[in-house]
Amino acid sequence: MYLKQLHQWHWISSAICLMAMLLFSFTGFTLNHAAQIEAKPEVTRLKATLPAPLQAQLEKYAQDHVDAEVPLPSEIADWANASFPVDVRGKRAEWSEEDAYVALPRPGGDAWLRIAVDGGAEYERTDRGWISWLNDMHKGRNTGEVWSWFIDIFAIACVIFCITGFLIMKYHAANRPSTWPVIGFGIVLPAVIALLFVH
C-alpha cells in the first residue's frame, strides 16, 4: 500500500512536471551558453503627436504629479493605446514637468513610451528573439504574477517528484546493489565540482 501510494504521487508529479521540466532543462542550457548564442535585437521606433486638447491636460497633470509614479489619465491612455501597439491603462508612469515616461518591460525584450508636454510622443520596443524570451520565462523576469505562481507550483511538484523517486529507490535498493553508489555519486559530483572549480 505504501509503495503503491508512492508510485501514484511519483507519476502524478512527473505528469505535472513533464512539459515544464523539458522547458526549464532547455533554457538552463541556453542560459548557460548565453555568450555563445548571439541575439540580434530588433528595435521598433514609432512617433505620434498628442492632440492639442490632451496636451493641455497632460501639462497640468504633469505639474500636479512631478516626481510621482501614477498612471496616465484615462483619455491620454486611450489615445496612446490607439496610436501605439501598447496597453498602458493602469500602468505607472514616471512624471516630470517635461514628460510622462512609461516603462513597459517584457520577456525577451523591453519597451517604453514617453509623452512630452509639448505633444511629442515616442514609443520604442526591443525584441531580442525567442531564445531570450524563453530565458526570461525561465527566470520569471517581467512575466507577471500568474507565471510566478506557476513556477512555484512547478518547483513544489519537482520536490515531490524527487522525494518520491528517492523513497521508491530506497524500497527497491535491497534488490539493486548499485542504487546507493549511484545516489551517492549524484550527490557528491556537483558538490566536488562546486568546491574545486567554481570560483
ABEGO torsion letter per residue (X at the ends): XAAAAAAAAAAAAAAAAAAAAAAAAAAAAAAAAAAABBBBBBBBBBBBBBBAAAAAAAAAAAAAABGBBBBBBAAAAAAAAAABBBBABGBBBBBBAABBBBBBBBBGEBBBBBBBAAGBBBBBBBBAEAAAAAAAAAAGBGAEAAAAAAAAAAAAAAAAAAAAAAAAAAAAAAABAAAAAAAAAAAAAAAAAAAAABX
